[in-house]
Amino acid sequence: MITKEERVVYGTEDLLTTLCSSVTRVLNVASQSRITYSAMVQRITKIGLKPDIGCFVLFDGGFTGLVVLNFSAEAAMEIYERYMLSMGMPKSELASSFTSDEVSNIMGELMNQIVGDFTGKVRSELHTNITQNQPKMLVLNKQVMLSVDTPLDRPEMRRVSFFTERNNIFYLELAIDRTEFIKLHDFEKSEDIDPDALLEREQAAKPADAPAEAISSDDADELLKSLGM
Protein backbone atom coordinates (compact mmCIF):
# COMPACT_ATOMS: atom_id res chain seq x y z
CA MET A 1 0.00 0.00 0.00
CA ILE A 2 1.37 3.43 -0.93
CA THR A 3 1.48 5.87 1.97
CA LYS A 4 0.30 9.47 1.63
CA GLU A 5 3.90 10.69 1.45
CA GLU A 6 4.75 8.22 -1.34
CA ARG A 7 1.84 9.05 -3.64
CA VAL A 8 2.91 10.30 -7.06
CA VAL A 9 1.02 13.34 -8.37
CA TYR A 10 0.99 13.76 -12.16
CA GLY A 11 -0.16 17.23 -13.25
CA THR A 12 -0.26 19.63 -16.18
CA GLU A 13 3.50 20.06 -16.56
CA ASP A 14 3.97 16.28 -16.49
CA LEU A 15 1.38 15.85 -19.24
CA LEU A 16 3.10 18.61 -21.22
CA THR A 17 6.48 16.91 -20.82
CA THR A 18 4.99 13.65 -22.06
CA LEU A 19 3.49 15.42 -25.08
CA CYS A 20 6.79 17.18 -25.87
CA SER A 21 8.52 13.81 -25.68
CA SER A 22 6.05 12.43 -28.24
CA VAL A 23 6.72 15.39 -30.57
CA THR A 24 10.49 14.90 -30.50
CA ARG A 25 10.25 11.12 -30.60
CA VAL A 26 8.09 10.99 -33.73
CA LEU A 27 9.74 13.89 -35.59
CA ASN A 28 13.26 12.67 -34.85
CA VAL A 29 12.42 9.34 -36.46
CA ALA A 30 10.45 10.88 -39.33
CA SER A 31 13.01 13.52 -40.28
CA GLN A 32 16.11 11.52 -39.35
CA SER A 33 17.35 14.68 -37.60
CA ARG A 34 17.47 16.17 -34.13
CA ILE A 35 14.40 18.06 -32.89
CA THR A 36 14.73 19.73 -29.48
CA TYR A 37 12.53 21.88 -27.25
CA SER A 38 13.12 24.68 -24.78
CA ALA A 39 13.58 23.96 -21.09
CA MET A 40 11.30 26.93 -20.39
CA VAL A 41 7.52 26.77 -20.81
CA GLN A 42 5.12 29.70 -21.15
CA ARG A 43 1.81 30.05 -19.33
CA ILE A 44 -0.61 31.56 -21.84
CA THR A 45 -4.23 32.71 -21.73
CA LYS A 46 -5.27 31.97 -25.29
CA ILE A 47 -4.54 29.31 -27.89
CA GLY A 48 -4.40 30.24 -31.54
CA LEU A 49 -3.51 29.06 -35.03
CA LYS A 50 -0.73 31.20 -36.43
CA PRO A 51 1.14 31.54 -39.74
CA ASP A 52 2.47 29.82 -41.68
CA ILE A 53 0.98 26.36 -41.03
CA GLY A 54 -1.28 25.61 -38.08
CA CYS A 55 -2.50 22.17 -37.08
CA PHE A 56 -4.85 21.24 -34.24
CA VAL A 57 -6.25 18.09 -32.66
CA LEU A 58 -9.01 17.79 -30.06
CA PHE A 59 -8.97 14.94 -27.57
CA ASP A 60 -11.49 13.70 -25.03
CA GLY A 61 -11.97 10.89 -22.54
CA GLY A 62 -10.12 10.71 -19.22
CA PHE A 63 -9.45 14.41 -19.67
CA THR A 64 -10.29 16.98 -22.34
CA GLY A 65 -7.92 19.16 -24.27
CA LEU A 66 -6.59 20.66 -27.44
CA VAL A 67 -3.13 20.41 -29.02
CA VAL A 68 -1.94 22.99 -31.55
CA LEU A 69 1.28 22.97 -33.57
CA ASN A 70 2.24 26.21 -35.34
CA PHE A 71 4.97 25.83 -37.94
CA SER A 72 6.92 28.53 -39.71
CA ALA A 73 7.24 27.93 -43.45
CA GLU A 74 10.96 27.12 -42.98
CA ALA A 75 10.37 24.61 -40.19
CA ALA A 76 7.54 22.89 -42.07
CA MET A 77 9.58 22.61 -45.28
CA GLU A 78 12.64 21.29 -43.44
CA ILE A 79 10.67 18.54 -41.69
CA TYR A 80 8.69 17.72 -44.84
CA GLU A 81 11.80 17.50 -47.06
CA ARG A 82 13.79 15.41 -44.58
CA TYR A 83 10.85 13.07 -44.09
CA MET A 84 10.23 12.55 -47.80
CA LEU A 85 13.93 12.11 -48.57
CA SER A 86 14.22 9.52 -45.79
CA MET A 87 11.32 7.67 -47.45
CA GLY A 88 13.30 7.52 -50.71
CA MET A 89 11.54 10.33 -52.60
CA PRO A 90 13.81 12.10 -55.14
CA LYS A 91 14.44 15.72 -54.22
CA SER A 92 13.34 16.83 -57.71
CA GLU A 93 9.82 15.51 -57.00
CA LEU A 94 9.32 17.33 -53.69
CA ALA A 95 6.90 20.23 -53.29
CA SER A 96 8.62 23.58 -53.56
CA SER A 97 6.26 25.64 -51.35
CA PHE A 98 4.78 25.23 -47.87
CA THR A 99 1.36 26.11 -49.36
CA SER A 100 1.33 22.81 -51.27
CA ASP A 101 -1.38 20.34 -50.24
CA GLU A 102 1.30 17.65 -50.04
CA VAL A 103 3.18 19.56 -47.34
CA SER A 104 -0.02 20.09 -45.32
CA ASN A 105 -0.95 16.42 -45.65
CA ILE A 106 2.47 15.24 -44.48
CA MET A 107 2.51 17.62 -41.51
CA GLY A 108 -1.00 16.47 -40.59
CA GLU A 109 0.10 12.84 -40.89
CA LEU A 110 2.98 13.49 -38.50
CA MET A 111 0.64 15.34 -36.13
CA ASN A 112 -1.60 12.27 -36.11
CA GLN A 113 1.36 10.07 -35.19
CA ILE A 114 2.45 12.47 -32.43
CA VAL A 115 -0.95 12.46 -30.75
CA GLY A 116 -1.20 8.68 -31.25
CA ASP A 117 2.12 8.26 -29.44
CA PHE A 118 0.88 10.59 -26.68
CA THR A 119 -2.41 8.72 -26.16
CA GLY A 120 -0.44 5.46 -25.94
CA LYS A 121 1.72 6.92 -23.16
CA VAL A 122 -1.37 8.18 -21.35
CA ARG A 123 -2.82 4.65 -21.35
CA SER A 124 0.48 3.19 -20.16
CA GLU A 125 1.49 5.72 -17.53
CA LEU A 126 -1.86 7.02 -16.24
CA HIS A 127 -4.17 4.04 -16.78
CA THR A 128 -6.80 6.16 -18.49
CA ASN A 129 -7.86 6.59 -22.09
CA ILE A 130 -8.27 9.55 -24.42
CA THR A 131 -9.49 9.61 -28.00
CA GLN A 132 -8.60 12.12 -30.71
CA ASN A 133 -10.26 13.57 -33.78
CA GLN A 134 -8.60 13.83 -37.17
CA PRO A 135 -5.89 16.52 -37.32
CA LYS A 136 -6.92 19.66 -39.20
CA MET A 137 -4.37 21.70 -41.15
CA LEU A 138 -4.59 25.37 -42.09
CA VAL A 139 -2.18 27.21 -44.37
CA LEU A 140 -2.34 30.79 -43.12
CA ASN A 141 -1.08 34.08 -44.46
CA LYS A 142 0.42 36.66 -42.16
CA GLN A 143 -2.83 38.62 -41.89
CA VAL A 144 -4.91 35.72 -40.59
CA MET A 145 -5.18 34.77 -36.93
CA LEU A 146 -7.65 32.15 -35.76
CA SER A 147 -8.42 31.91 -32.07
CA VAL A 148 -9.52 28.44 -30.94
CA ASP A 149 -11.60 28.27 -27.75
CA THR A 150 -12.23 25.00 -25.95
CA PRO A 151 -15.12 24.17 -23.57
CA LEU A 152 -12.87 23.73 -20.52
CA ASP A 153 -14.08 24.39 -16.95
CA ARG A 154 -10.66 25.31 -15.50
CA PRO A 155 -8.34 25.67 -18.48
CA GLU A 156 -4.58 25.29 -18.19
CA MET A 157 -2.71 26.61 -21.25
CA ARG A 158 0.96 26.26 -22.11
CA ARG A 159 3.29 27.05 -25.02
CA VAL A 160 6.64 25.38 -25.76
CA SER A 161 9.22 26.38 -28.37
CA PHE A 162 10.76 23.65 -30.56
CA PHE A 163 13.89 23.85 -32.70
CA THR A 164 14.83 21.88 -35.79
CA GLU A 165 18.36 20.81 -36.66
CA ARG A 166 18.70 23.92 -38.87
CA ASN A 167 17.44 26.05 -35.96
CA ASN A 168 14.03 26.75 -37.47
CA ILE A 169 11.37 27.29 -34.83
CA PHE A 170 7.87 25.92 -34.34
CA TYR A 171 5.55 26.02 -31.35
CA LEU A 172 3.38 23.57 -29.45
CA GLU A 173 0.38 24.89 -27.55
CA LEU A 174 -1.67 22.79 -25.13
CA ALA A 175 -4.99 23.54 -23.44
CA ILE A 176 -6.42 21.05 -20.96
CA ASP A 177 -8.73 20.99 -17.98
CA ARG A 178 -6.81 21.43 -14.75
CA THR A 179 -6.34 17.90 -13.44
CA GLU A 180 -4.04 15.77 -11.30
CA PHE A 181 -3.43 12.03 -11.31
CA ILE A 182 -2.54 10.48 -7.94
CA LYS A 183 -1.09 6.97 -7.71
CA LEU A 184 -3.11 4.78 -5.36
CA HIS A 185 -1.00 1.64 -5.73
CA ASP A 186 1.95 0.36 -7.73
CA PHE A 187 1.42 -1.04 -11.23
CA GLU A 188 3.46 -2.15 -14.21
CA LYS A 189 3.58 0.10 -17.24
CA SER A 190 2.71 -1.46 -20.58
CA GLU A 191 5.24 -1.46 -23.40
CA ASP A 192 5.81 1.90 -25.13
CA ILE A 193 4.83 2.37 -28.77
CA ASP A 194 7.77 2.01 -31.17
CA PRO A 195 7.84 5.17 -33.36
CA ASP A 196 9.41 3.21 -36.24
CA ALA A 197 6.54 0.74 -36.17
CA LEU A 198 4.12 3.66 -35.85
CA LEU A 199 5.51 5.30 -38.99
CA GLU A 200 5.36 2.01 -40.90
CA ARG A 201 1.73 1.49 -39.90
CA GLU A 202 0.80 5.01 -40.95
CA GLN A 203 2.51 4.59 -44.32
CA ALA A 204 0.78 1.25 -44.91
CA ALA A 205 -2.62 2.76 -44.11
CA LYS A 206 -2.11 6.01 -45.99
CA PRO A 207 -3.50 4.95 -49.43
CA ALA A 208 -6.72 3.64 -47.90
CA ASP A 209 -7.27 6.24 -45.22
CA ALA A 210 -5.56 9.62 -45.31
CA PRO A 211 -4.95 10.55 -41.66
CA ALA A 212 -5.00 14.31 -42.07
CA GLU A 213 -7.26 16.77 -43.77
CA ALA A 214 -5.87 19.95 -45.28
CA ILE A 215 -8.29 22.84 -45.58
CA SER A 216 -8.09 26.34 -46.96
CA SER A 217 -8.45 29.47 -44.88
CA ASP A 218 -11.77 30.14 -46.67
CA ASP A 219 -13.24 27.03 -45.01
CA ALA A 220 -11.79 27.76 -41.57
CA ASP A 221 -14.87 29.38 -40.02
CA GLU A 222 -17.18 26.61 -41.19
CA LEU A 223 -14.84 23.91 -39.85
CA LEU A 224 -14.44 25.52 -36.44
CA LYS A 225 -18.21 26.00 -36.13
CA SER A 226 -18.77 22.33 -36.95
CA LEU A 227 -16.38 21.41 -34.13
CA GLY A 228 -18.31 23.58 -31.69
CA MET A 229 -15.59 26.20 -31.34
PyMOL commands that set and color helices and strands:
alter all, ss='L'
color gray80, all
select helices_A, chain A and resi 4-6+12-31+73-86+91-93+101-126+195-205+217-226
alter helices_A, ss='H'
color red, helices_A
select strands_A, chain A and resi 9-10+36-37+42-43+48-49+53-61+65-71+130-132+136-139+146-147+155-163+169-177+181-182+213-215
alter strands_A, ss='S'
color yellow, strands_A
deselect
rebuild
show_as cartoon
